[in-house]
Each structure stands twice: as structure tokens, then as C-alpha cells.
Amino acid sequence: MKVIGYVGSPRPMGNTDTLVSEVLRGAVSAGATVEICHLNGLSIRPCQACDSCKQAGACRIVDDMASQYEALRQADAVVLGTPIYWWGPSAQLKAFFDRWYAVEHLRTMQGKDLLLVCTFGDSDPSTARFTVGMFETSARHLGMRFQPPVTVSTPDRASAAANSAAVAEAFRAGTLLVEGRRP
């Protein structure tokens, strides 16, 4: 099984990166091969709503997203990590995810698992609800299996690494992503 994790945070080694890495470590422990991609280091332009992907079967925008379409095709499961900004995903993750419009028409994501990791700076557990709802609905639309999300309050820049319960939850989510996969 191949799992690819996308970190939608601009902070390398920050809370989101820590937890996505821990999910992937859990997946490896269960026998998966993994890959991690930091979206902030890629040049991904926003979707232009031109619908050329409907006619041509591929997005016409030439940028770093082209390589990610192939990575998504090859993956059995996708982990999306984002800090919550104003009750929504980061701009990096949103631009990346909007470009999935090009794969929607090809049903490329059908049957794959999607696991969402959200970090947020306050203590209200409902802070991630809109982002979780957006990705859960999108997964259902794409024919993906939405796995229970990992949502963690991270009031400080390095608080995820110090939160043993959050680290354990992320690791377990990664193992369950692999072990709980239905044929």
C-alpha cells in the first residue's frame, strides 16, 4: 500500500508537519510505503475554472501540480494536513485541493482513503468543523473513504511534538489507515 502525505503549512517542522509525519510513521509501521510533500515548497497556481480538463482529460496549467497528479494516481491513501486559518484550510492546501477538479472527471480518486490532519491555535475542538466538513463531503463526492480526522489544538508553534496524546493519535491513525483498509 502506498500512502502520500501533503503538508499544507508554511512552517517546516511545525505542528502540522509533525503530525502528518507521525501518521506516515504509523503507516510505515503497518507495512505501507510513504511519501511526504510540503506544498509550500511547490508552485501551484489556482484553478482557472477553464474546464479544459473536461475536454482534454488533463489540466492545462503548467506548474508543479503536474507531478502531483501522477503521485495521487499511484497512491492508495492520501493524508492532507493543514493548520486552520479562519476556520478553513491553509491557502497552500486549498489551492492544491482545488486543482483536484482535474482528476474528478477521471474518477482517479475513487476507492482511495483520505485522512485529514488539522491543527489549530485555540482550545475549541469545533474550530476544525468547517474544514472537516468540506473534506468529508469532497471525499464522498470523489468516491473516497473519509477516515476519522486527527484534529489537535496546538496553541504554540511546537506544541504538537510535546503532546504525547496527539502524537499517539496520529501514529494510530496511520496504522489504522493501512491495517483497516478494506480490499
ROVEXGU-959014 format. One record per residue (C-alpha): residue number from 1; residue in three letters; x, z, y. Coordinates in Angstrom, 1 decimal. Last residue first. Layout:
<drenpas>
NUM_ALA_X_Z_Y
...
</drenpas>
This chain:
<drenpas>
183_PRO_-9.8_-0.1_-4.8
182_ARG_-10.7_3.1_-2.9
181_ARG_-8.1_4.7_-0.8
180_GLY_-8.1_8.5_-1.1
179_GLU_-4.4_8.7_-2.2
178_VAL_-3.2_6.5_0.7
177_LEU_-5.2_7.6_3.7
176_LEU_-5.4_11.1_2.1
175_THR_-1.6_11.3_2.3
174_GLY_-1.6_10.3_5.9
173_ALA_-4.4_12.6_6.9
172_ARG_-2.5_15.4_5.2
171_PHE_0.5_14.8_7.4
170_ALA_-1.6_14.7_10.5
169_GLU_-3.4_18.0_9.6
168_ALA_0.0_19.6_8.7
167_VAL_1.4_18.6_12.1
166_ALA_-1.7_19.8_13.9
165_ALA_-1.6_23.2_12.0
164_SER_2.1_23.6_12.8
163_ASN_1.6_23.1_16.5
162_ALA_5.2_23.1_17.8
161_ALA_5.6_19.3_17.4
160_ALA_2.2_18.8_19.1
159_SER_3.2_20.9_22.1
158_ALA_6.0_18.7_23.3
157_ARG_4.5_17.3_26.5
156_ASP_2.3_20.4_27.1
155_PRO_-1.5_20.9_26.8
154_THR_-1.7_19.1_23.4
153_SER_-5.3_19.5_22.1
152_VAL_-5.4_17.5_18.8
151_THR_-7.8_14.9_17.4
150_VAL_-7.0_13.5_13.9
149_PRO_-9.7_11.1_13.0
148_PRO_-11.8_11.1_9.8
147_GLN_-11.2_7.6_8.3
146_PHE_-13.0_4.5_9.5
145_ARG_-13.3_2.0_6.7
144_MET_-13.1_-1.5_8.2
143_GLY_-15.8_-4.1_8.2
142_LEU_-14.9_-5.2_11.7
141_HIS_-18.2_-4.0_13.2
140_ARG_-17.8_-0.6_11.3
139_ALA_-14.3_-0.3_12.7
138_SER_-15.5_-1.1_16.2
137_THR_-18.2_1.6_16.0
136_GLU_-15.6_4.2_14.8
135_PHE_-13.1_3.0_17.4
134_MET_-15.5_3.4_20.3
133_GLY_-17.0_6.7_19.0
132_VAL_-13.5_8.2_18.6
131_THR_-12.7_7.2_22.2
130_PHE_-15.9_8.6_23.5
129_ARG_-15.5_11.9_21.6
128_ALA_-11.9_12.5_22.5
127_THR_-12.6_15.3_25.0
126_SER_-15.1_17.0_22.7
125_PRO_-12.5_19.4_21.4
124_ASP_-12.2_20.9_24.9
123_SER_-8.8_22.6_25.2
122_ASP_-7.2_20.1_27.7
121_GLY_-4.3_17.8_27.5
120_PHE_-5.4_15.3_25.0
119_THR_-4.0_13.8_21.8
118_CYS_-5.9_11.3_19.7
117_VAL_-5.0_9.9_16.2
116_LEU_-7.3_7.3_14.8
115_LEU_-7.3_6.1_11.2
114_LEU_-8.5_2.7_10.2
113_ASP_-8.7_1.5_6.6
112_LYS_-8.8_-2.1_5.6
111_GLY_-11.8_-3.8_3.9
110_GLN_-12.4_-6.4_6.6
109_MET_-9.5_-6.5_9.1
108_THR_-8.9_-10.3_8.9
107_ARG_-12.6_-11.2_9.3
106_LEU_-11.4_-14.5_10.9
105_HIS_-13.7_-14.2_13.9
104_GLU_-12.6_-10.6_14.5
103_VAL_-9.0_-11.5_14.4
102_ALA_-9.0_-13.0_17.9
101_TYR_-11.1_-10.1_19.3
100_TRP_-8.2_-7.9_18.1
99_ARG_-6.8_-8.6_21.5
98_ASP_-9.0_-5.9_23.0
97_PHE_-7.1_-3.4_20.7
96_PHE_-3.8_-4.2_22.2
95_ALA_-5.1_-4.0_25.8
94_LYS_-6.8_-0.7_24.9
93_LEU_-3.8_0.8_23.2
92_GLN_-1.5_0.2_26.2
91_ALA_-4.2_1.2_28.7
90_SER_-4.4_4.6_27.0
89_PRO_-7.7_5.4_25.2
88_GLY_-10.7_6.9_26.9
87_TRP_-12.0_10.3_28.2
86_TRP_-10.1_9.9_31.5
85_TYR_-6.8_9.4_29.6
84_ILE_-6.8_10.4_26.0
83_PRO_-3.4_10.0_24.4
82_THR_-3.5_7.3_21.8
81_GLY_-2.5_6.7_18.2
80_LEU_-3.9_3.9_16.0
79_VAL_-3.2_4.1_12.3
78_VAL_-3.9_0.9_10.4
77_ALA_-4.4_0.5_6.7
76_ASP_-3.8_-2.2_4.1
75_ALA_-1.4_-4.0_6.4
74_GLN_-0.3_-7.6_6.0
73_ARG_-2.9_-9.1_8.3
72_LEU_-2.2_-6.5_10.9
71_ALA_1.6_-7.3_10.8
70_GLU_0.7_-11.0_11.2
69_TYR_-1.4_-10.4_14.3
68_GLN_1.3_-8.1_15.6
67_SER_3.8_-10.9_15.8
66_ALA_1.5_-12.9_18.1
65_MET_0.8_-9.8_20.2
64_ASP_4.3_-10.0_21.7
63_ASP_3.2_-12.8_24.1
62_VAL_1.9_-16.4_24.1
61_ILE_-1.9_-16.3_24.8
60_ARG_-3.7_-19.0_22.8
59_CYS_-5.2_-16.6_20.3
58_ALA_-5.8_-18.1_16.9
57_GLY_-8.6_-19.7_14.9
56_ALA_-8.6_-22.7_17.2
55_GLN_-12.3_-22.7_18.2
54_LYS_-13.1_-19.0_18.1
53_CYS_-9.6_-18.1_19.2
52_SER_-10.1_-20.3_22.3
51_ASP_-12.8_-17.9_23.3
50_CYS_-11.5_-17.7_26.8
49_ALA_-12.2_-14.0_27.1
48_GLN_-8.8_-13.5_28.8
47_CYS_-7.7_-10.7_26.5
46_PRO_-5.1_-8.5_28.3
45_ARG_-1.4_-9.4_28.1
44_ILE_0.8_-7.6_25.5
43_SER_4.5_-7.3_26.3
42_LEU_5.7_-4.7_23.9
41_GLY_7.7_-1.5_24.5
40_ASN_4.6_0.5_25.4
39_LEU_3.0_-0.5_22.1
38_HIS_5.4_1.5_20.0
37_CYS_5.2_0.1_16.5
36_ILE_5.6_2.0_13.3
35_GLU_5.9_0.6_9.8
34_VAL_5.1_2.1_6.5
33_THR_5.4_1.6_2.8
32_ALA_3.0_3.8_0.9
31_GLY_3.8_6.1_-2.1
30_ALA_1.9_9.4_-1.2
29_SER_4.9_10.9_0.5
28_VAL_5.2_7.7_2.6
27_ALA_1.6_8.1_3.8
26_GLY_2.4_11.7_4.8
25_ARG_5.4_10.5_6.8
24_LEU_3.1_7.9_8.4
23_VAL_0.7_10.6_9.5
22_GLU_3.6_12.6_10.8
21_SER_4.9_9.7_12.8
20_VAL_1.4_9.2_14.3
19_LEU_1.5_13.0_15.2
18_THR_4.9_12.9_16.9
17_ASP_4.3_9.6_18.7
16_THR_1.0_11.0_20.1
15_ASN_2.7_14.3_21.2
14_GLY_5.8_12.7_22.8
13_MET_8.8_11.2_21.1
12_PRO_8.6_8.1_23.3
11_ARG_6.1_8.7_26.1
10_PRO_4.1_5.5_27.2
9_SER_1.5_6.4_24.5
8_GLY_-0.3_3.8_22.4
7_VAL_1.6_4.4_19.2
6_TYR_0.7_2.0_16.5
5_GLY_1.1_2.9_12.9
4_ILE_1.2_0.3_10.1
3_VAL_0.4_1.3_6.5
2_LYS_1.3_-0.9_3.5
1_MET_0.0_0.0_0.0
</drenpas>
